[in-house]
Amino acid sequence: MNNFKKVTVEDLKQNSIVRSFIEAANEYLGSIGYTEHGFRHVMLVSEVAGNILRLLGYPTRICELAEIAGYLHDIGNVINRRDHGQSSAILAMEILDSIGMPADEISMIISAIGNHEEEIGEPINPVSAALILADKSDVNKNRVRNPKMISLDIHDRVNYAVERNFLEVMPDKKLICLKLDIDTKLSSIIEYFETFMPRLIICRRAAGYLGCKFEMVINGQKVL
């Protein structure tokens, strides 16, 4: 008889390998000029992904799997930024298997992680859809490592201009709405769309998978 363990995100927060991978991945991305992908980001994505499914009435364990996927979704950056969704999924599989998670739960998590990037990803299960929405909605000035560079890098500039971001789930309206407050002195709204349109497209597909419509409000005005 297999002795499977009910793994939670709290178990992974205490796992030394996971912590080391997140720290090293974030340092590597910083060295090549990418925004913050450390504990702040993964803990936020974990919490938001779980809450999306919780608010939509999904079973408790599915919500917990979304939290785990959110926490582990970027660990593959420790290997390389390119194809990090796939390498994150493989690393997550090894880690989760080693601590006793059953294969059916591992498969849902790694398929979500392997599909979270807008270039090649698809919302293929509830965990995947929630992870996409949580990850792509984390656009905020706190992610910019060097504000002095915002004039040179459009991604940093757009992130730095976002003073507040909030993903609101409205189950009664079957609506998921990304609300942003943008300082238009730093970056225009059109720059946001130029930079992040692929993310918005996959967010719309993810919301649709969950039976919801995706909307976007910037500075109090509905723009999508």
N, C-alpha and C positions, 0 to 999 in steps of 0.2 A: 504494500500500500504506500502511495506517495504521501509524503508529509509536506503539503503545500502550506505556504505562509500567506496570511493576509497582509501584504505589504502596503504601507501608507507613505505619503509624502514626508511625514515626520521621520520615518526610517531613513529615507534618502538624504534628508538634511543632516543626519548624523553620520552618514557614510563617508569615510575619509577619501575613498577613491572619487566619489562624485564631487565632493568639495574641491579636491585637487584639480579635477578636470575643468570645473567651472572657473576656478581662479586662473588656471593656465590658459584656457581658451580666451578669457577676457583680456589677459595681458597680451596674448598674441594679436588679437584683433586691434587692440590699442596701438601696437607697434606698426600696423599697416594702415592706420588711419580710420578705423571703423568706430562707430558709436559704441557706447557702453553695452556690454552683453553679460554683465556679472550677476551677482546675487540679487541686486535690486530688480533687474529685468526678469530673471527666471522666477523669482518669488511672486512678482506681480502677475506674470502670465499664468503661473500655476493657480493663483487665487481666482483670477478672472475667469479662466477656463472652467474651473469647478463651479463657480457661481452662475455662469451662463446656463449650464445644464441643470443646476439646482433650481433656478428660477423657472425653467421650462418644464419642470416636473419629472426629470429623469431619475432613475433609481440611484440610491445613495452610492452604490459601488461604482457605477458608471461615472458619477461626479468625481469620485476619488481617483479613478483612472485618468480622468482629464487633468487633475491636479498633478499627478505623477508625470504625465506626458509633458505638461507645461514646465515642470522643474528640470526635466532631462532634455528638452528639445534642442538645445544648442551645444551640448557637450562635445559633439563632433568637431566643433571649431578648434578643439585642441589638436586635431590632426591637420586640418586645412579648411579655409573658408569655402573653397570650391566643393560642391557636393556635400556640404556639411549636414544636410538633412538625412542623407543615407548613412553617413558615418555615425551620426548621432543615434540613429535607429539601431545600428549594429552594436555600438557600445552599450546602449540601453538594454538590448537583449541579453548581452553577456552579464551585465550587472544584475538585472532582475532575475535571471535564471540562477545566478550564484547565490542569491538570498532566498530562493524558494518560491518565487511567484509562479502560479500555474500558467501553462502555455497559452491558454485561450485569452488570458488577460494580457500577457506579454504581446501577443499578436495584435491586439487592438491598440496597444500603446505604440508599438514600433511602426505600425502602418500609419498612425496619426503623425508621428514624428517625421517619418519619411515623406510625408505629403504636405508639410507645413510651409514650404517655400513656393512663392507665387509663380516662379518660372516653370515648374514641373508638377506642382501639387494639385491634388483634388480632395475635396471633402468626401471621404469614403465611409465614414462612420461618425456617430455623434461626438466622440472624443476628438477626432480629426477636425470636425467643423468648429468645435469650441476652441481648440488650440489655434487654428488659423485666425479666428476673430480676436482672441486675446493677444496673440503675438503682434498682429498687424495694427492693432489699435494703440500700441505703446509707442506713440510719437510724442516726445516731450523734451523740453530744453535740458532736463537733468541728464539726458543721454549723451550730450555733447561734451567731449573731453577737453577741447581747447577752443573756447569761444573766439579767440583771436583769428581762427581759421575760417570763420563762417563766410567771409567775403569770397573765399576761394573754393569752397565746397558747398554745392547746393543742398546735399543731404543734411549736412551740419546746419546750414542756414535755416532750412525748413524746420528741422527738429528744434533748433534754438528759438524759433519764433513761436512755437506752441507753448503757451503758458499754462494751459490746462487741457487735459484730455479725459474723457469719461465715456465708457461704453454702457449705455442704458439698455436693459432688456425689459420689454413690456409684454409679458405673456398674454394679457387680455387682448392686446391689439395685434399679436403675432408680429411684433416689430422689434428690431435691434437697431439702435441708433448710436452712431459715433458722434460725440459732441466735442468740438475743439474751440478753444479761444486762441486766436492767432494774432500776434503783434504784426500788423501789416506794414509797419515801418521797417521791420527786419526782413520780411518775406511776403510776397503777394500771395493771395489765395490761388491764383493761376499757377504759381510755382509749385504749390502743394500738389495740385493735380498733375502737373507735368512730371513730377518726381515720383508720385506714389499711385498713379492710376492702376498699374497692375495689381497692387495690394487691394485697392478698392474693388476691383473686379472679382478677386478670389474671395474677398469678404462677402460680396453679394451672393456668390455661389454657396458659401458656407452657411450663411443665414437661410438661404433657400432650402438647403439640405435639412435644416432644423425646423422647416415649416414656417419661416418668418421672412419678412421683407427687411431689406437693409436700407437705412437712410443715414444721411450725414448732415449735421448742423454745424456751421462755422460762424462764430461771433453772433449767435442767436438767429441766424438765417438758414433756412433749409436750402442746401445746395445740391442734394442728390436724393 
